[in-house]
Amino acid sequence: MKRLFLLLSLLSGFEAFAAEPATVFIPNKGQFKGPHLFQAGFGKTTLFFEKDGVRIALLDGESMHHANHQSVLDEKGSVIKGHNLRLRILGGAAQALEGTGIESKAKHHYLLGAGKWSVRPTQKLRYREVYAGIDMLWQLHAGKMKYDFEVKVGADPSKIRLQYEGADAVSLRKGQLWVKTSVGDWLEASPIAYQRDGQTRMEVPCQFVLRQGEISFQFPKGYNKNLPLIIDPTLVFSTYSGATSDNFGFTACSDQGSNIYTGGIVFGPGFPVSLGAYQTTWRGNTIDSTADIQVDIALMKFSPTGDQLLYATFLGGNRIERPHSIVANNQGELYIMGSTNSANFPMDGSGLDKSHNGLYDIFVSRLSADGSQLQASTFYGGLQNDGINLAPNLRSSYADEFRGDVFLTSSGDVMVASMTGSGALGTAQAFQPNYGGGPTDGIVFRLSADLQQLRWTTYLGGTGADALYSVKEGSGGEVVVAGGTASNFTLPGFGFQTSHAGGTDGMVARFQAANGQGISGTFLGSAGYDQLFFVDVDGIGDVYVNGHTDSNLVSFGTNYTDPRSGQYIGCFSPQLGTLRWLGRYGARTGKPELNLSAFVVDLCQNIYVSGWTGNIFNSSSAGPTNFQLTNNARQTTSDGLDFYLAAFSPGMLTLQYSTFFGGAASPDHVDGGTSRFDKRGVMYQAVCAGCGGRDDFPLTPNAYSDTNGSNNCNNAVFKLAFELESGLGARFGWVDPPTWCAPLTLQMQDFSRTIGNTSWEWISGAGETSSLQNPVFNFNEPGTYRIQMRISSPTACNGFDTLSRTITVFAPPPLQLPADTCLCLEDGYTLTSNIPGRTFDWSGAITSSDISITPSQTGTYRLTLTDDNGCTASDSVNLIVIPCFGNVTNVITPNGDNLNERVTLPGNNFNDFSLRVFNRWGQEVFSTKNQSLGWGGEDMLGGKLGSGDYFVRISARFCENRLTERDFPVKLIR
């Protein structure tokens, strides 16, 4: 029977800095005070899990910081502020709380007073049946605490009601739940509901409902009560920079390890530079203090989930510079391209040109992976402005002055696309070695990875204004660029549109990688305003462009052909001779409505765009809000000053996902530059956020900084995974074994998304490989193993996909009982397991489930032990149990009636027998080695001892001829 359930996924605001899979839920076996059944701690937050809710203890990070770093306390001491909350499950309670998922390899040991506990934390915590047919599941996911409600078929999700007790305020903002406390605020991101039936995805819109402090959920369009669900785009990370000086956002990117980089400008020294950063001092504009702008570049690198700031540094000289574009190589080194008019802009390391050339120059710099060294840096330019777009007919939107692009080729060379007003920069072998004559020309140049060698430079322009904004590598290694032009000049080779149509047109061109010779080029425009800001190339070489239009540029071949929309995407054949299709999207105002900031075509030819929705000619003026949204939009409303993110299917046939993203009131935008998607469809976007000193930008719970520290703007950066389902998707699990103990046999289960003729390649990590879809692997020895899967298909758009998972196989417990032996019954010999365990099963002459037993008869005793990993071991011992001393009397009355006359040792004669008698003061009063004689109250000389208390010490050789001794108290009565 198929298990069907509805899953509500909620990401809470609790900080949780842990690597996954994290085992953080500690069972309370009595080591913690209080009624809670589990406990979890995350830095400043501790959670106490009870059947009807969760108690939350919050500590103020700032006061903790001061307390921990105060060398001398003041008279009142150091006070750490805190706040207690309780998340109550209204009208429900768990039938049981169960630690599930992976258990910690290490135990947590507690020794409190006379109590001693050893427990293993678990990866997940399940609230079983909080309501009829509904479970609640807590876990860490991508560094964030997350709780889900799993609603089984026939259960009613309207029964779910929650309430925060102890909060200063609880409110809804743009679908997100904000909880205010005395030590800070955090949010619970908008709930995500999903269902799945096999490979078919069913999106279910879900919203918080907040009424009189009670939190519930609603499904505006209902849901299919007979199908499961799947997660929608995930907000992985969003944070302010935390700068206290005004800090504008410009550019963002990622590296191969999914670390996040962002760059902007900062108007003062109040920026959180890290220890050991390359430039820890703000230099600003110290030449001209009367200038309106006094800035340095500010760069930051975050971990993939944003819970760690890896470095933050200034970069600048004593005048003005701005970062237009950044990109990271496979070693995590960051290349920064921008403009500067500082003659002393940092030029450490290698570089082509260490001398500033006049006015604004283009600069390119390479920063080490840890942000501590400038490994290379160069100026590039002439006597006029370079890298700055000042032409009125090209600078049509806010911050168009600071566009441009840096890109790394497959060989590691550095490509830059920009604009220049200077001559004498081209190289002789390039397509256009000489300046075209207008106010600016587009320029593209290629540098070695160390920025020391100029491979080639070519202009691209005529007698009007021209600029290039984007550069990529083609499928054959050629260089592809895009930009805008107001000139009628000759582009290289043959293209789709060979002449300028009037006004401002877009332009695309291809150049040879080795020397910059032209291959082909095309204009794209009509009589009005058309301009291209981005270019990308797919896996078969088709060239995609993204830009603005207010003209009658004709769209065709897609389902997005509204001539009133101001943004367009086009697809050219690799040689640019054919325009395969062109689509327009936007708010249908008849002019550009988005200031475009990022564009990519992913491995499966899905198309992604990003831009901000304000009046793009003025960053603080609201723009249209009627952009098309999908049902699963993360944010469905806009104040007209937000980002708009969208993803189209191949060929721009359908809108697969779109959403607004931004604060409730602040004018969110960027001040130039480019942000980036990766080829898997993950967005890395820089934002000039919170302007006006606001704190309303949507953040993740693990944000590095949840506060805009300045009285104006902060450079915020967010990472959003669109998670479109296309191409191959490697997923696997296994049939859960009874235990994870060696020797282990594991039945693998493939859950991959497959296309066409799919093949499988498996590596077990224990020396086995397989090409089966669901192989069986054997792990005969304990250890940690990395299981790898690779699926491939010749008809899949992404060709292959891989996934690896790690398992731990535990060793059986090293149980060893003592050797077979003989023992005296009276000695009370106790058999105890020599290792700790979870369960004990004694069988044989005595059955018991205790850790130890005291054998009372001869026989074979077997112990089967199960340890805390569920692994078992058995061992047995043969015991011969002898009543060595028998029933020695404790009272004698030597009066001649033949009753209790003497102390004797019954049984056979034993070797080395001795009997000694001591009085109450420890004086020996009698002894004998005659077993049959015993003691009848006489002294050494045969006289009669008086009544009183004595003790008798008997020794003899019993089991295996071992000498055994025992004392017996005896009362003498006369």
N, C-alpha and C positions, 0 to 999 in steps of 0.2 A: 504494500500500500504506500503510495507516495505521501511524504510528509509535506503538508502545505502550511505555510505560516506567513503572517504579515510582520514585517520587521520595521519598527520605528527606531531610527538611529539618531542619538543625540550626543553631541560633543560638548562636554561641560567645561567650566572655566577653571578647573583645578589644575595647578601646575604639576606636571609629572615628567621629570627629566630622567628618562630611563631608556635603555636600548631594548628593542624588542627581540624575542618575546620576553617581557619583563614578568617575573614572578613576584608580585607585590602584595597579594592578599594573604595576610597572616591569620591562621585560625586561632581563636582565643580558647585555650584549653585550661584557663585559670590563671595564666601568667599575667594577664591584664586585669585591672580592676574594672568593674562595670558589667552591665548585662549584654554588651555587644558580643556577636559571635565571630566576627572577623574585624581586622584592622588593617589600614593601609596608610602609609605616609609618603608625602611628596614635598620635600623641602620645607616650605612654609605652611603646608596643609596636612592635616591628619584626618582621616575618615574612619568613623566607627559604624560598622554595619549591623543593624538590628533588623528583626523580622518585618517591622512596619515602617522602616525608613533608615536614613543615614544621618548621623550626627557629624558635623563638620567643624573642626577647630582650625581657625586661620590665625597666622601670626603676621605682623607687619614687617615686611622685608627691610624697610629703612631703619626701624628701631632695632631690628636684629643686627643690621650692619653696624650701627653705632655701638651696640652693646658688645659685639664681638671684637671691636677694634679700639675700645676705650682702655687706655693703659691705667688711668687713675679715675676711680669713680668720684662723682661729686657727692655732696652730703646726702642727697636723696637716693644715690645709687643709680644704676641704669635700669630703665623700665622698658620691657618689651610689650608692645601693644598687641592685643588679640581680639578676636571676634568669634563667637560661637553661633552656628546655624544648625538647623535641622531640616532635612528634606524628608517630609512625611509622605507616605503612601496612604492616601485617604480612602477609607472604605475597603482596604485590602491589607493583607499581610502574607508574607511568604510561608508556605507550609514547611519549607526547609531552606537553609542556605548551604550551598555546596561549592567548595573549591573545585574548579575544573581546569581543563587544559594542561599545559606543561607544568610540572612541579619543579621547584628549585632543586638543583643538584646538591646544594648545601643546606644543612639544617640551621635553624635559628635556635640557640640554646638560651634558656632563662633559668637563673638560680636566684630565687627570692625567698629569704627566710629559710624555712624548712622545705619549700617547694622546689621542684626541679622539673623543667619541661624541655622537650626537644620537638620542634615542629617544622614543617616544610611549607613555605609560602607557595601559592599557586598563581598561574597566569590569569585566570578568570574567576569570577564569582557569580554563581547563578542563584537568583531568587526564584525558587520553584513555586509556581502557581500563586503569584501575588493576587491575581484574580482568576476566576475559573477559566482555564485554557490560556492563561497569559503568564509568561515568565519574564523576569527582568534580568539582564545579563550585563555585568560590569567588566570592563577590561581596559588595558592601555592600548591605544591605536595611534601610530605615528607620533608618539610622544605625548598624547593627550588622553586624559581620563574620559571614558566613553561609556554610556549606558544605553542598552537597547531594550525595547519591549518586543518580545516575540509573541505574536497573536496567532494561535492555532485556528484551524478551520472550525467555524461555529462559535468562536469566542467573540466577545463584544468589546472593541477597543474604546468605546465611549465610557466604559467603566473606569478607565485609567484617569486618576486625578491625583495631582501632586500639590504640595504647598511648602514654601520656604518659611520656616518659623525663625524669628530672630533677625531677619534682614531689615536694613534701614528702609529699603524700598525695592519693589520688584516691578519691572516695566517691560513692555514690548517695544522694540525699535527695529523697524524694517524687518519684521518677522523673527528677530532674535530676542532671546530672553536675557535681560540685564538684571543682575542682582547686586544691589548696592550695600556695602558694609562700611564699618568705620575704618577698616584697614585696606580699602581698595574695592574696585568694582571688577566684575568679570562677566562674560556673556556665555550663554548656551546657544550655540549656532542653530540656525533654523533646522527643524527636524527634517530628516530625510526618510521617506517611506518607499519601499521597493518590493516588487514581486517578480518572480521568474517561473517560467514553465519551459524546462529544457533550455534551448538556446534563444528563446524569444524573450525579449525584455519588455516589461510593462511598467511604465512610469506612473507613479501615484503622487499627485500633489498633496502635500501635508502641511498643516500650519499649527502653530501654537494658538491656544485660546486662553486668555487670562481674564477671569471674572472674579471680583471680590477676593483676590489673592489666590484663587485656585487655578491650577494649570491643567489644561487638558489638550486634546488634539482633535482636529477636524480634517476631513478629506473633502475638499470642495467639489470634487468630481466623482466621489465615491471610489470604490475599489472592487476588484473581482474577488469574491470570497472563496474562490476555489483555486487560486493561483499564488505561487510565491512571488518575491520582488528583488530588485538589484539596486546597488548604490548609485547615486548620481554624482555629478562633479563635486570633488572634494576640495574644500579650502584647506590646504595643507599648512599654510603659514601666512600670517599678516602681522606687521608690526610697524610702529613708529621708530624713527632713529633714536628718539630720546634726547635730541639736541636741545639745549636751552637757547641757543642762538637761532635766528631765522634760517631755515634749511630747506631748499627747494629740491624736488626730485626731478631727475633727467632720464636716467638710463638704468637698465637691469639686464642680467643674463644668468646663466647657470654653467656648471662645468660637468665633466663626465661623471663625477660622483654626486651630482644633483645638489651641490652646495649653491647658495644663492648670493649673488653679488648685486650691489646697487651703487650708483654714483649720482651725485648732485652737487650743489654749491651751498656754502654756509657763510653767513654774513658776520661771523665773529668767532671767538675762540671757544664758545660753549658747545663743544661737540665731543662725544664720548670716545676719544682716541684710546686705543688699547696699549698696554704695556709692550714696549719693544717695536711699536709701529714705526714705519719709515720716517714719517714727518709728524711729530707730535705738537708742533707749534703752528698756530694760524699766522700767516704772513699778510693776508689781505691785500689791500691797496695802501701800502705805506709810502708810496711815491706821491700820490695825489690824494690827500685826505679830504679834499673838497668834492671829489667825484661822487656821483649818486650811488655807484655800486662799488662795494668793497668786499670781495669774496675770494675764497679758496675753493678748490674742489674737495669734496668729502666722499670717501670711499668706504664701503662696509662689505664684509663677507660673513654670511651666516651658514650654520649647518643645515642639512637638508630639511629638517623639521623646524628650523628656526629657533630651537631652544638654546642655542649657543651663538654668541657673537665671536667669530673666529679672529677677526681683526677689524679695526677701524682706524683710518689714517687721513690726515690732510694731504693734499698734493697741490702745490702752487708756488708762485713767486710773489713779488711785491706789487703786482698790478692785478689784472683780471683774467681769469681763465674759466672755461666751462667744459664739462665732459659731454660730448655728443653721442658717443657710442662706446660700449665695452664688450669684450668677448674673452673667454677663458680657454686655454689650451688643455691638453690631456693631463698635464702635470699640475693643473690648478693655478698656473700663472695667469695673471690678468693683464690684457692689453687694453689701454685706454687711448681713445682718439678724441681730440677736441680742439679748441682754439684758445690762444693765449696772446696777450700783448706784454707779458712779463719777460724782460730780457734775461732775468735770472730764474726762469722756470727750471725746475730740477732737471739736470742732465747727467746724473750719475750713470755708471755702467757704459756699455757700448752704445754707439749711435752714429748715424750718417752725418748730421749737421748739429754742432753744439752751439752755434751762434744764432741769435735772434736776427731776423732779416728786416724787421720794420713793420709798424702797425700790428695787425693780428697775423700770427702764423698758425698753421696747423701744427699740432704736436702729436706724437705717438710715443707712448711709454709702456714698459713691461714691468709689472710688479711681481715680486716673488710670491709663492703660494702661501706663505705665512704673513705677508704684508710687511715684512721687515726691511726689504731691500728693493731698491730700484735697479733692476738688472740691465735695463737699456732704456734710452730715451733719445728722441731726435726732434728738432724743428723741421718743418718743411714749408717753404714759401719763398716769396720775393719781396719787393719793396711795397706792394699794395696789400690790401686786406686779403687774407687767405683763410678759408674755412668758415667764413661768415657770409650769410646770404642776405644782402641788403637791397636786392633789386625789387622794386615795388610790385612788378607783375609776376614775380615768383614768390615773394614773401606775402602770401595771401591769408595766412592763418596765424594765430597767436604762436610765437616762439618758432616760426619757420626759419628764423635766422640761424638756429643752432641744430640743423639737421646734418646728416652725414652718416657714414657707416664704416666700421672696421670689421674685416672678416679674415679668418684663417683658412688657407687652402689645405688640401689633403697632404701636401708636402711640408706644411708648417710655415710657408711664407705668409706675409701680411699684406692684405689688399685694403686699400682705402679709397672710398668714393666721397668726393666733396666738391667744393667750388673755389675759384680763385679769380682775383683781379690782377694777378701778376704774370708777366711774361717770362720767357727764358727758363721754363721749368721742364718742358717736354724733352724727350729723348729722340734721337734722330731716326731710329728704326721704328718708332711707334706710329700708329695710324695718323695722328694729328700732332706733329711735333711743335707747332707754333700756335700762339694765342689767337683766338678767333676775332678779337677786336671789340666786343661788347663790354658792358660794365662788369660782367663775370662770365667765365667759361666753366663748364663742368670739367672736373679733372679726376683721373683715376691713376693710382700708382701702386707699384708692387715692391715691397721691401723684404729682405731676408729676415728670418726669425729673430736674429739679434739686432735688427734695425740698423745694421751697419752698411749694408749694400743696397743700392737702388737698382732693381732689376730693369724697370722701365717706367715711363710716365707718358700718358697721352692726354691732351686736351680733348674736349668734345663740346664744340660750340661755334657760333657765328658772330654776326655783328650785333645781335640782341643779347638779352640776358639768358644765361644758361646755368644749370646746376645739376649735379648728381647727388642722390641721397641714399642709394642702396647698391650693394655689390654682393654677388654670390659666385660660387664655382659651378660651372656647367657639368653635365654628365661626362663630358670628355676632357675635363680639366680646364676648359676655356673660362674666361672671365666674363660675367654677365652683369651689366649695370642698368640702372633706371633712374630717371629724373625728369626735369621739366625744362622747356625751352621756349623762348620767344623769338628764335632765329630761324631763318630758312637757309639751311646749309646741307651739305651732303653727308649723309650717314654712311657707314661702311657697308658695302655689299648690297644685296637685294633684300628688301623687306616688304612687309604687308602694306605699309603706307610710306611711300618714298618721299613725300614732300610735306612741308609744314602747312597746316590747314588754316592758320590765322590765330591771333590771340596767343594764348599759352597752350602748348601741346605737351603731352607726355612723350618721352623717348626711351627706347630700349636699344642696347647695343651689345655685341659680343666681340671679344678680342682674344687673340692667341695668348696662351699662358706664358710663352717663352719671351715674347718681345713686344706685346701690345699692338701687333698689327691687327687691323680690322677684319672681321669675318662677315658680320651682317648687322643690320640695324633697321629700326622702324620708328616712325612717329606713331602716335596714337592720340587723335584729337579731332575736334571740329572747329568751327569759327569762334567759339566762346572760350571759356577757361577749362582746361584739362591739365592735370599734372599727376605724375606717378611718384609715389613716395617709397614703395617697396617692390622688390622683385624676389622670386624664389624659383627653384628648379626642382621638378619631381624626379622620380627614379628612372623614367624613360626619356628624360631630357626636355620635356615640355616646359615652357617658361611662363610663369604666372606673375601678374602685376596687380597692384592695389593702389588706387589713387582717388583724386577728387574730380568732380565735374559740375559745371552749371550750364552745360551746353546740351545740344541735341544729339550727343553721342549715342549711337543706336546700339541697344542691347539685343542679344539673340542667343539662341541655343541653350538657355537655362530657364528656370521657372521664376527668375527675378529680373523682370524687364520693365519695371515702372520707371518712365522717363523723368519723374519728378524727384527721384532719390539722388542724393548728391555724392555717393561713394560708388565705386565700381571695381570689379575684379575681372580680369581678362586672362585668357589662356592662349599662348602662341605655340606653334610647332617649334621644335628645337632650333631650326634655322631662321625663325621669326618671319617666314614667308606667308604663313597662314594664321589668321586669328580664328581659333577653333570655336570659341564662344566668349561672350561678354555679358556680365550681369550687373545690375545696379541694385543697391540696397540702401536703406536709410529711413528717414522720417518724412519723406515726400514733401519737402519744402521748396524744391526747385533750386537748391543751392547746397554746397557742402555743409553737413551737419555734425561730422565727427572729426576731431583732430586726431588723425591716425598715428598710432604709436607702436604697433607690432603686427607682424604678418608672417604666416608660414603655411606650407603645404606639407602634411605629415607623410609618413611612410606609405600610407594607404590612400593618398590623394585627397584626404579631407582637408578643408581650407579653414584657417582660423584668422580672425581679425580682432584687433583691440583698438579702442580710441575713446576719448572723453567727450561727453555730450553737452558741455556748456557752449555758450555762444563762442565759437572757435576763433572769433576775432577779439575776444575779451575774456580772460580767464575767470572773471568774477561775475559774469552775466549769464543767466540761465539760458539753456538751449531747449530744443524740443524734447518731449518725453514719450512720443508715440512710436518708438522703435518696436519692431516685432519681437515678441518674447515667446519662448517655448513654455509648455506647462510646468516643466521642472526647473524654471528659473530660480536661482538662489535669491534674487532680490527682484521683486515684481514692480516696485514703484521707484520713482526718481524725482529728485528736486530740480532736475535739469542741469545738475552740476556733478554728474557721476560718470563712471566708465561704463561703456557698453562692450560686452564681449560676445562673440558669436562664432559658431562653427558650422560650416556647410558641408554637405556630403560631396563626394567626387562629382565634378561637372557642375557644381553649384545648383544641384537639382532640388535639394531639400535643406531646410534649416534644422540641423540636428540639436543644437543647443544655443540658447542666448540668455543673457541676464544683464541687469544693471549691477553695478558694484560701487558703493561709495557711502559717504556719511549723510546724515539727515539734513545738514544745513551748510556744511563747509563746501566751498567751491573746489572739488577735487579735480586735478588736472596734472599735466606735466609741463615743464618749462623748456621743452626742446628735447632733442635726443631720441634714441631708439631703445625700446625694450624688446624682449624676445620670447618666442615660444621655442621649446625644443621639438625635435622631430617626432616625439611621442604625444604631442599635443598638450604639454604642460606650460602654463603661462607664468612668466617671471616679469612682473610689471612694477616699475617705479612710479610713485605718485607724489605730487606736491599736495599734501593732505593736511586737514585740520586748520586751514588758513583762517585767521581771526582768533587764534588761540583756542580752538575747539578740540574736543576729544571724542568726536563722533564717528571716526573711521572704523569700519568693521574689522575687528582683530580676532586672532585665534587665542585660545586660553594660554598657550605657551609663548605668547609674544615676548620678544626681548624687551620691548618697552611698550606698556599699554597707555602711556601718557605722552601727549605732545608737550614737551617741556618748554617750548618757546611761547612768546606772546603772539606769534603769527603762524608760520607753517613748519611742518616737519616732512622730511623725505621718508614717506612710508613705502614699503615694498610688500607685495603679496605674491604668493605662489598658488595657482589654481590648476588642479588636474581635471581636464575635461572628461577623461575616461570614456571616450566614444568607443563603441564596440564595432570594430572592423579589423579585418585581417586575422592572422593567427593570434591566439592568446593562450599561452602555456599555463595550465593549472593542473595540479595533481594533489592527491592525498593518499590515504591508505586505509585498509580495513583495520580498525583499531585492534591490536592484539590484546589478549588477556593481561599480559604483562610486557614490559620493555626489558626483558632479561635475556642474557645470553645463555644458550643459543636461541636466536630470534629468527623466525620466518615471517616476512612482511609481504602481504599482498598489496601491490600498488594499485591505485585507482586513478585513471586519467579523467580529468574534468575539463579538458582544453576546449577552446573554441577552434574548430577545424574548418578548413576550406579545401574542397577538391580532394585530390589524392595526397593525403597527409601521411608522413612517415614519422616514426618516433626513434629517438636515440636516448638511451638511459645509461647512466653511470652510477653504480650503487655507493661508491666510496669504500666498499669492502672488496674490491677486485672483480666484481661482476659487471657485465654490460648486457644490454638487451635492446632489440629492435621491436619487441612486442608492445602493444598498446597498454597492457596491464600486466607487467611481469611480476614474478615472485623473486624476492631477494633474501639471501640468508646472511645473517650476521652472527658468526659463531663466537666471536670474542667481544668482551665489553669494550666500549669506546665511544667516541663521537664521530659520526659519519655524515658526509655531505652528499645527499642524493641529488643528481642533476638530470634534468629533462631538457631535450631540445626537440621541438617539432618543426617540420619544414614541409612546404608544399610548393610545387612549381607554379601553381596558379594563384597563390596568395599574394596580396599586394606588398606585404612586408617580408615575404620569403621565408622567414623563420622567426621563432620566438623561443626564449629559454627561461627556465625557472630552476632554482635550487632551494632545497630545504634541508635543514640539519636535524638529525635525530641523535639521541643519546641512548646507548644500550648499556644496561647496568650489569655488573657482575653478581652472581649468586652470593649470598652471605657466606662467609668462611666459617661455617659451623663445625665445631669439633668437640664432642663430649669426651670425658676422661676414658682411660683404658678400662677394660673389664677388670673388676675388682671384687674383693670380699670385704664386708664391713660388718661392724657390730650394730645390731638393732638399737641398742641403747645409746650409741653415739649420735644418732639423728643426722646422718650424712645427707646433705642437700645437693641435689643435681640442679644446676642453673645454667641457662644458655650463656655462652661466653661472648655473645654480641647482642646489641639491642635489636629489637624487632617490633613489628606491628602486631603479629598474632603468634601464639605458641600452642602447639597441639601435641601433648604427650599421649602415647598409647602404649599398651603392654599390660604389665601387672597393675599399673595405675593409669587412669585417664584423667587429664587435666588440661585446662587452657591458661594456667598461670605460668609465670616466667620460671618458677622453680617448683620442685617436688621433693618430698622426703620419703624415699622408698621404705616400705614396711615388710617386704617379703622378697624372697629370691625370684629373679625373673629377668627378662629382656625389656629395657626401657628405651623407646624411640621418641625423638623429638623432631617434629616438622615445624620449621620456623619460616615465617613470612616477614621480610624486612619492609622498611618504609618505601621502597621502590616497587613493592609487590613481588619481589624475587623470593624464591623458596629454596630451602636446603634441608636435608634430613640426615640424622646420625643416630646411632643406637649404642647402648652399652649393656653388657651382661653383669648383673650384680648378684652375689651370693650374700644373703642377709642372715646373720647368725645371732641368736639371742645370747651374746657372750656372757653376760653377768647374770642373766635370768632374773628371778624375783628375789633379790636379797632383802631379808627382813629389816625393818627399821626400828623394831622394838624387841627386846629379849627380857624374859622373866625366868631366870634360872632357879626355879624352886622345886625341881624334881617331878613335875607333873607331865614331863615330856611334851609340853607345848611351848614353843618359842624359847627353847632352852639355849640355843647357840646361833651365832652368825656363821653361816657356811655358804660356799659357792657351789650350787648344784651343777651336775653334769660330770663329764669325763675328767680324768686327771689332766691338768694343763701343765705345760712346761713352765719352768721358772715361776711357779706360783709363790706369792708372798701375801701375807695379811698383817697389817700393822694397825694398832689402835692408839688414838690420841685423845687426851682429855680436853676439857673446854679451854685450858690454857695453852694447848698445843704441845703438851709434853707426851712423849711416847710412853705408854704404860704397858703395852703387850705387843708381841710379834711372833709369827710362826710361818714356816714354809710347808706345813702339812695341810694340804687342801681339805682332808677329811676331818681334821681337828676343829678348825674354825676358832671362834672365840665365844666363851660362855660367861664373861664378866669377871674373869680372873686377871691378876696382874702377872708380872714377869716371874714371880716366885710361886705362883699358884694360889696366892691369897685372893680373897674376895674384894673386889672394888665396890665402892658405894654407889647407890642409885645416882643417876645423873645423865647428862648429855655427852655423848662421845661421837667421834667419827672414825670410820673404818676405811682404810685405804687398801684396796685389793689390786694386785697387778698379776698378769699372766700373759702367756703367748697364745693368741687366738688365730684370726684370719691370716693365712700365708705366713704363720709364725711371727707375726708382728707383736711386739710387747705393748700391751695396752694397760692403762692404769685408770682407776676410777675411785672417787671418794663417796662414801655412803654415810649419812647421819644416822646414828643409832641411839635410842634411849634405853638405858638400863634401869629396870624396875625390880626392886627386891621386896 
